[in-house]
Amino acid sequence: MKFDFAKLKEMNDLDFEQIAYWPFEVKTVFALMVFIMVSGGAFYFLVKDKLPVLDAEQKREFELRGTYEAKYLIAANLEAYEKQLAQLKLDFQKVVKSLPTSNETPGLLDDITLVGTSSGLTFKGINWEKEIPKEFYTELPIRIEVNGEYHEFGEFLSEIASLPRIVTVHDFEMVTSGQELRLIMSAKTYRATPEVEAQ
């Protein structure tokens, strides 16, 4: 059937009571107009308000998919993670054991003094300074002043590094004192908090 555009001119003269007798072309255009109006109304009243919800849910789906993938990777590698965690716990226990306990801190000054005198240094002062509490440990600074020669300072620092407990050295200052050199420095050791020691 051929679509005759000339019959569309009759649309202004049509009677709605005689809709059954309208020409095919007019019925088609009218049905198309009704379809567009119904679709537009349905979109405006039913769909438009739901679009932001759809966007939010699509974003949420994307986030959940990412979370799922991350958890899947963890689950797929769970055995490796458990082995790694066990190794980390062992390493952590070794580090905690290398921190001096409250009972060992006085002996640590003796160890440092012994290391210094065996390196040929003369102590002018070695004293504990105020403790500095941190989240998992307490910092125990030690102020050290020694007289000696340059290579003796190197030997002294090397021996401190080989002590069984963790001791770090900071804030070096080397000054001339008469015929000798004086090394003024801060050393720090660390004590684990009671909660960490209990682990």
C-alpha positions as CSV (number, residue, x, y, z in Angstrom):
1,M,0.0,0.0,0.0
2,K,1.4,3.4,-1.1
3,F,1.5,6.2,1.5
4,D,-0.4,9.2,0.0
5,F,0.8,12.4,1.6
6,A,-2.0,14.4,-0.2
7,K,-4.6,12.8,2.1
8,L,-2.9,14.4,5.2
9,K,-4.4,17.7,4.1
10,E,-7.8,16.3,5.2
11,M,-6.6,16.1,8.9
12,N,-8.2,19.5,9.7
13,D,-11.6,18.4,8.5
14,L,-11.8,15.1,10.2
15,D,-14.4,14.1,12.8
16,F,-13.2,12.1,15.8
17,E,-16.5,10.3,15.9
18,Q,-15.7,9.0,12.4
19,I,-12.2,7.8,13.3
20,A,-12.9,4.3,11.8
21,Y,-13.4,5.9,8.4
22,W,-10.3,8.0,8.4
23,P,-7.8,7.4,5.6
24,F,-4.9,5.0,6.4
25,E,-2.3,7.8,6.1
26,V,-4.2,10.0,8.6
27,K,-4.6,7.1,11.0
28,T,-0.9,6.3,10.8
29,V,0.2,9.9,11.5
30,F,-2.4,10.2,14.3
31,A,-1.2,6.9,15.9
32,L,2.4,8.1,15.6
33,M,1.5,11.4,17.4
34,V,-0.4,9.5,20.1
35,F,2.6,7.2,20.5
36,I,5.0,10.1,20.8
37,M,2.7,11.9,23.4
38,V,2.3,8.7,25.5
39,S,6.0,7.9,25.3
40,G,6.9,11.5,26.3
41,G,4.4,11.5,29.2
42,A,5.6,8.1,30.4
43,F,9.2,9.3,30.3
44,Y,8.4,12.5,32.1
45,F,6.2,10.9,34.8
46,L,7.7,7.4,35.2
47,V,11.3,7.5,34.1
48,K,12.8,10.9,34.6
49,D,12.8,10.8,38.4
50,K,14.4,7.3,38.3
51,L,17.4,8.4,36.2
52,P,19.5,9.8,39.2
53,V,18.7,6.5,41.1
54,L,19.9,4.5,38.1
55,D,23.1,6.6,37.8
56,A,23.7,6.1,41.6
57,E,23.1,2.4,41.3
58,Q,25.4,2.1,38.3
59,K,28.2,3.8,40.3
60,R,27.5,1.6,43.3
61,E,27.7,-1.5,41.0
62,F,31.1,-0.3,39.7
63,E,32.4,0.2,43.3
64,L,31.0,-3.2,44.4
65,R,32.6,-4.9,41.4
66,G,35.9,-3.4,42.4
67,T,35.4,-4.5,46.0
68,Y,34.5,-8.0,44.8
69,E,37.6,-8.2,42.6
70,A,39.8,-7.1,45.5
71,K,38.3,-9.6,47.8
72,Y,38.4,-12.3,45.2
73,L,42.2,-11.7,44.7
74,I,42.7,-11.9,48.5
75,A,40.6,-15.1,48.7
76,A,42.5,-16.7,45.7
77,N,45.8,-15.9,47.4
78,L,44.7,-16.6,50.9
79,E,47.3,-19.3,51.5
80,A,50.1,-17.1,50.4
81,Y,48.8,-14.3,52.6
82,E,48.6,-16.6,55.6
83,K,52.2,-17.7,55.1
84,Q,53.3,-14.1,54.6
85,L,51.5,-13.1,57.8
86,A,53.1,-15.9,59.8
87,Q,56.5,-14.8,58.5
88,L,55.8,-11.2,59.4
89,K,54.8,-12.2,63.0
90,L,58.1,-14.1,63.3
91,D,60.0,-11.1,62.1
92,F,58.1,-8.8,64.4
93,Q,58.9,-11.1,67.4
94,K,62.6,-11.0,66.5
95,V,62.5,-7.2,66.4
96,V,60.6,-6.9,69.7
97,K,63.2,-9.3,71.3
98,S,66.0,-7.0,70.1
99,L,64.5,-4.1,71.9
100,P,65.7,-3.8,75.5
101,T,63.2,-4.4,78.3
102,S,62.9,-2.2,81.4
103,N,65.3,-4.4,83.3
104,E,68.0,-4.3,80.5
105,T,68.2,-0.5,79.9
106,P,70.6,0.2,82.8
107,G,72.9,-2.6,81.5
108,L,72.8,-1.0,78.1
109,L,74.7,2.1,79.4
110,D,77.4,-0.3,80.8
111,D,77.6,-2.0,77.3
112,I,78.1,1.3,75.5
113,T,80.7,2.4,78.1
114,L,82.5,-0.9,77.7
115,V,82.5,-0.6,73.9
116,G,83.8,3.0,74.1
117,T,86.6,2.3,76.5
118,S,87.7,-0.8,74.6
119,S,87.9,1.5,71.5
120,G,90.3,3.8,73.4
121,L,87.8,6.6,74.1
122,T,87.5,8.6,77.3
123,F,84.0,9.3,78.5
124,K,83.2,12.8,79.6
125,G,79.5,12.0,80.0
126,I,76.8,9.4,79.3
127,N,73.3,10.0,80.6
128,W,69.7,9.0,79.9
129,E,67.5,11.8,78.6
130,K,63.7,12.1,78.9
131,E,61.8,9.2,77.4
132,I,59.7,9.9,74.4
133,P,56.5,7.8,74.2
134,K,55.3,6.7,70.7
135,E,52.4,4.6,69.6
136,F,54.0,1.2,69.7
137,Y,57.3,1.9,71.5
138,T,59.1,4.3,73.8
139,E,62.2,6.1,72.5
140,L,65.0,6.2,75.1
141,P,67.6,8.9,74.2
142,I,71.1,8.8,75.6
143,R,73.5,11.8,75.5
144,I,77.1,10.7,75.0
145,E,80.3,12.8,75.1
146,V,83.6,11.1,74.5
147,N,87.2,12.2,73.8
148,G,89.5,10.3,71.4
149,E,90.9,10.1,67.9
150,Y,89.0,10.0,64.7
151,H,89.5,6.3,63.9
152,E,88.5,5.4,67.5
153,F,85.2,7.1,67.0
154,G,84.7,5.0,63.9
155,E,85.5,1.8,65.8
156,F,83.1,2.9,68.6
157,L,80.2,3.5,66.3
158,S,80.8,0.2,64.6
159,E,80.8,-1.6,67.9
160,I,77.5,0.1,68.9
161,A,76.0,-1.1,65.7
162,S,76.9,-4.7,66.6
163,L,75.3,-4.6,70.1
164,P,72.6,-7.3,70.5
165,R,70.0,-4.6,71.2
166,I,68.9,-2.0,68.7
167,V,70.8,1.3,69.2
168,T,70.8,4.1,66.7
169,V,73.0,7.2,66.7
170,H,71.9,10.7,65.9
171,D,73.0,14.4,65.9
172,F,76.8,14.0,65.7
173,E,79.0,17.0,66.6
174,M,82.8,16.7,66.6
175,V,84.8,19.5,68.2
176,T,88.4,20.0,69.0
177,S,89.2,19.8,72.7
178,G,92.8,20.8,73.2
179,Q,94.9,18.1,71.5
180,E,92.0,15.7,71.3
181,L,88.7,15.5,69.4
182,R,85.5,15.4,71.3
183,L,82.4,13.6,69.9
184,I,79.1,14.7,71.2
185,M,76.1,12.7,70.0
186,S,72.7,11.3,70.8
187,A,72.1,7.6,70.8
188,K,68.6,6.1,70.9
189,T,67.3,2.8,71.9
190,Y,63.7,1.7,72.0
191,R,61.5,-0.2,74.4
192,A,58.3,-1.8,73.2
193,T,55.1,-0.8,74.9
194,P,53.7,-3.5,77.3
195,E,50.9,-4.4,74.8
196,V,53.4,-5.0,72.0
197,E,55.6,-7.1,74.3
198,A,52.6,-9.2,75.3
199,Q,52.0,-10.2,71.7
